[in-house]
């Protein structure tokens, strides 16, 4: 019995062991299978994440390029990393302590770079420039660093000789790449619905090496981080070009890294976009190309590159979010409107159609801020005259076409000649019919609920010059005035332009004043940046650049003669300039009664308004500190010796006399820095730069002219000559229980039941001047006046 029990036990144990081994074997197979699938999923997830990071970094680069390189418009992308031996990038970021080039930087001018007759360089492929973009090495799921191909028209290439210029860079510029996929047929097929879908760049995850690819370390390049080499054929597939019907993911030239691809003018150029496959694994089976997986008996893996494309719509969709890009476009439109209104005021008749000005137009062309913009964006700009804009009668209209709508194509010259491919709805009908009754927002804004991508931007060209003149009525009897604006040259002249004896001048002292203002008002918003240049042809009293409250001052105001400089004082006719107001005084004659400093050659300074506005609005150092609860800002006092960064400075720090017959450049920035709702006030930063033109000041003057960016960004080492931080209190308007108790423009504060109106909510800008009984007859010209408004 014992033996039988032992045999049964042994048989049962053997069966149990067998079952255990069977389960373990099954589990091993399942676990191995699950692990392989999981690992593949993890690799794909890591690749997807890396590609997305790279795309975001490229878009971030595009959004900041012009901030770093003011001579280039937005839209360009960095070149790939072609290897430390070829990049020729002297950025300190790209060099070690000994000056040796480092990997991960974008190429600059590189060996073999050339440009065709149209100024178009090659399309370039190489590794993703992670050091330039600050991402660190980005790797796919197989541990390989990413690669990048950038379309020729979208690459930031240092051009050896600017002419000929390449095609324009705007949201219609075509990429030179095509994307193709395998779909089970005998060829790879494009997935693009329109030429406008052609990628401007593709970021690649190369995956593991395929037969024939050699990824051994480069002997000529720094590969400390990514390893391997820079021959595109060793990373991008297939190695044998004929394997995919001649389609490859690399180009020609050294390391298969650069080559000519189709440009943006297919009607006149035989090149076609370079086909690139981006879908991952491609198998060849029975003469067909299969995507991703193959279950047939003959499955040859030909390619495994995964790519993520960036299209023009993606690129400019990101740029539309950038305030700098929008500021550039809106500043271009501001400048065009100002130039055209003066041309019309001078007797010109604008045409109807696309804007006709040449690329080098002296008023709004490529050499005028925003630098380089006009040639790139002129094909979006239409003019029509006369016109009605948003219900107002105008001398003409400027129409800026937005991005393409669903049915719009802007590829061939015929496409671009058709207004229907640019304008929408009622604006298109009004333009084509000649009725010219347009409507739309005046500013390019972010894409959102209030503005679609294809929204037309509409500007009115007013039926007047961009500056008016306010004259002294009594001077007409003497034969002239001391202010004049010539719209044909866009020159404002301050000073006496007619003959008069000294005795007549002395007898008519109080009549010599004149002002000039922008006819339209503008919301001050967060502030402004203004530029102009002036030239003193003969000394006199001086002038001011003034920012005045437009809700309390019309375009017909002006101050008194003599030391008032047309800024302070009360003539009755015309009415005086009512506070709040801000003036930048350019003074060439010392007035002790106005606390002028004893700076030989003149001074310039900041003035606001005083306790006695008829007399002391431009007296330096007033008002004195008082017990007023809501005091005006104090006019800064003059230091005993010129001190940069105060409220008054010497007109020319390098001269002991007034600088005559020299261009002097002025930049004014007024920026809101604080709002105090409890005290109903706002704090501002006011900075002024003034610089005489010379060979050593060219870069600083170029920065002063570019009002699309703050000086702190354009010339960080150039400290403002004048600086002040005034507090402007809202204007008080009496007791109230609701807004109905307040005058127009005022609102009722529930905290203290007083009516308040913001100071300088809306402003107009201009220049004031006056003449005294001195022997000199002042003569000053002012040109290139332009302002960028901060929203």
Secondary structure, 3 states (H helix, E strand, C coil): CHHHHHHHHHHHHHHHHHHHHHHHHHHHHHHHHHHHHHHHHHHHHHHHHHHHHHHHHHHHHHHHHHHHCCCCCCCCECCCECCCCCCCCCCHHHECCCCCECCCCCCCCCCCCCCCCCCCCCEEEEECCHHHHCCCCCECCCCCECEEEECHHHECCCCCCCCCCCCCCCCCCCCCEEEEECCCCCCCEECCCCHHHCCCEEEEECCCCCCCCCCCCCCCCCCCCCCCCCCHHHCCCCCCHHHHCCCCCCCECHHHCEECCCCCCCCCCCCCCEEEECECCEEEECCEEEECCCCCCCCEEEECCEEEEECHHHHHHHHCCCHHHHHHHHHHHHHHHHHHHHHHHCCCCCCCEECCCCCCCCCCCCCCCCCCHHHHHHHHEEEECCEEECCEEECEEEEECCCCCCCCCCCCHHHHCCHHHCCCHHHHHHHHHCCCEECCCCCCCCCECCECCCCCEEEEECCCCCCCCECCHHHHHHCCCCEEEECCCCEEEEECCCCCCHHHHHHCHHHCEEEEECCCCEECCCEEEEEEEEEEEECCCEEEEEEEECCCCCCCCCCCCHHHCCCCCCCCCCCCCCCCEEEEEEECCCCHHHCCCCCCCCEEEEECCCCCCCCCCCCCCCCCCCCCCCCCCCCCCCCCCCCCCECEEECCCCCCCCCCCCCEEEEEEEEEEEEECCCCEEEEEEEEEEEECCCCCHHHHHHHHCCCCCHHHHCCCCCCCEEECCEEECEEEEECCCHHHCCCCCEEECCCCEEEECCCCEEEEEEEEECCCCCCCCEEEEEEEEEEEEC
